[in-house]
Amino acid sequence: MLALSERARAVTGYTEEIKEELKAKGAHKVISLADLRLYECPLSYITEDTWEIIRMIRLMEHTGRLPLDGGWADQPYWFVEAYGIYLEESARWHSTEK
């Protein structure tokens, strides 16, 4: 890992400061997503908390059971919101596979 600053890890516009940092640390663009250019692996942005949420969602889908007893109204808001984001991203991913 290059220990880039937050501004240099994910770039939408280049300032002189960002250009100098990237050059000094020998950073190379890893991937571009629209106007966003990443200089570190995209997986480095996924925190342990995010991996835990992904595991919970996959377990829920596999078992057909929600994390807490009851229905969707009984689940924590963060989980309902995370599941909605997961569904949107999955649909977008599958729509680009064709």
C-alpha positions in Angstrom: 0.0 0.0 0.0 1.3 3.4 -0.9 -0.3 5.3 2.0 -1.8 7.9 -0.3 -3.9 10.7 1.2 -7.6 10.4 0.8 -7.5 13.1 -2.0 -5.0 11.1 -4.0 -6.5 7.6 -3.5 -9.7 8.5 -5.4 -9.3 11.4 -7.9 -12.0 13.3 -9.8 -9.8 16.2 -10.6 -6.0 16.8 -10.5 -4.5 19.6 -8.5 -0.8 20.3 -8.4 -0.6 18.9 -4.9 -2.3 15.6 -6.0 -0.1 15.3 -9.1 3.0 15.8 -6.9 1.9 13.2 -4.4 1.1 10.6 -7.0 4.5 11.2 -8.7 6.5 11.1 -5.5 4.9 7.8 -4.3 5.1 6.2 -7.8 1.3 5.7 -7.9 -0.3 4.3 -11.0 -4.0 4.4 -11.8 -5.7 1.1 -10.9 -9.1 1.6 -12.4 -11.4 4.3 -13.8 -15.1 4.5 -13.0 -16.7 7.3 -15.0 -14.9 10.4 -13.9 -13.4 8.7 -10.8 -9.8 7.4 -11.0 -8.6 5.1 -8.2 -5.0 4.8 -7.3 -5.4 1.9 -4.9 -7.3 -1.3 -5.2 -11.1 -0.8 -4.9 -11.2 -3.5 -2.3 -9.1 -1.3 0.1 -12.2 0.9 0.4 -14.3 -1.9 1.8 -14.1 -1.9 5.6 -14.4 -4.9 7.9 -17.9 -3.6 8.9 -18.9 -3.7 5.2 -17.7 -7.2 4.9 -19.7 -8.2 8.0 -22.9 -6.7 6.4 -22.2 -8.5 3.2 -21.8 -11.8 5.1 -25.1 -11.1 6.9 -27.0 -10.5 3.7 -25.5 -13.6 2.0 -26.5 -15.7 5.1 -30.0 -14.2 5.0 -30.4 -15.0 1.3 -29.1 -18.5 1.8 -31.2 -19.4 4.9 -34.3 -17.3 4.1 -34.2 -15.8 7.6 -33.8 -12.2 8.7 -31.2 -11.4 11.3 -33.8 -10.6 14.0 -37.1 -12.2 14.8 -40.1 -10.7 13.1 -40.5 -9.1 9.7 -38.7 -6.4 7.9 -40.2 -3.7 10.1 -38.4 -5.4 13.1 -35.0 -5.2 11.5 -32.5 -2.4 12.2 -32.8 0.5 9.7 -29.1 0.2 8.7 -29.7 -3.4 7.7 -32.8 -2.6 5.6 -30.9 0.2 3.9 -27.8 -2.0 3.3 -30.0 -4.7 1.8 -31.6 -2.1 -0.5 -28.2 -0.9 -1.7 -27.1 -4.5 -2.2 -30.2 -5.2 -4.4 -29.7 -2.1 -6.5 -26.0 -2.9 -7.0 -26.8 -6.6 -7.8 -29.4 -5.5 -10.4 -27.0 -3.0 -12.0 -24.2 -5.6 -12.1 -26.5 -8.2 -13.7 -27.8 -5.7 -16.2 -24.3 -5.0 -17.5 -23.4 -8.7 -17.8 -25.5 -9.2 -20.9 
